[in-house]
Amino acid sequence: MNKLFKYLREAKQELQKVAWPTQKQTIRYSIIVVVISVILAIYFGVVDYILNLGLEALINITS
């Protein structure tokens, strides 16, 4: 039990040393992550669609 309390006390001390982002920074970074995720999803969707069209054309040529 003593080791557990020591660990929790040390963990609390370490968390107090962390430089937490402000609310404004957190919102800004979250928006950046969402925007980049949407852009990448669209990009990969378009690439997948184009590759699918190419594969279908290749299959139609060979059959």
C-alpha positions in Angstrom: 0.0 0.0 0.0 2.9 2.3 0.8 4.3 2.0 -2.7 0.9 2.8 -4.2 0.6 6.0 -2.2 4.2 7.0 -3.1 3.5 6.4 -6.8 0.3 8.4 -6.7 2.0 11.3 -4.8 4.9 11.3 -7.4 2.4 11.2 -10.3 0.6 14.2 -8.9 3.8 16.1 -8.6 4.7 15.3 -12.2 1.3 16.4 -13.4 1.8 19.7 -11.7 5.0 20.2 -13.8 3.2 19.8 -17.1 2.7 22.9 -19.2 -1.0 22.4 -20.1 -2.3 24.2 -23.2 -4.8 27.0 -22.8 -8.4 26.6 -23.8 -7.8 28.7 -26.9 -4.9 26.6 -28.0 -6.8 23.4 -27.4 -9.7 24.6 -29.5 -7.4 25.8 -32.2 -5.5 22.5 -32.4 -8.7 20.5 -32.3 -10.0 22.5 -35.3 -6.7 21.9 -37.2 -6.9 18.2 -36.6 -10.6 18.0 -37.8 -9.8 20.1 -40.9 -6.8 18.0 -41.8 -8.7 14.8 -41.2 -11.5 15.9 -43.5 -9.1 17.0 -46.2 -7.3 13.6 -46.0 -10.6 11.7 -46.1 -11.6 13.6 -49.2 -8.2 13.1 -50.8 -8.2 9.3 -50.1 -11.8 9.0 -51.3 -10.9 10.6 -54.6 -7.8 8.5 -55.0 -9.8 5.4 -54.3 -12.5 6.4 -56.7 -9.9 7.1 -59.5 -8.1 3.8 -58.9 -11.4 1.9 -58.9 -12.3 3.5 -62.3 -8.9 2.5 -63.6 -9.2 -1.1 -62.3 -12.7 -1.4 -63.8 -11.4 -0.1 -67.2 -8.5 -2.6 -67.1 -10.9 -5.4 -66.3 -13.2 -4.4 -69.2 -10.3 -4.2 -71.6 -9.2 -7.7 -70.7 -12.6 -9.3 -70.9 
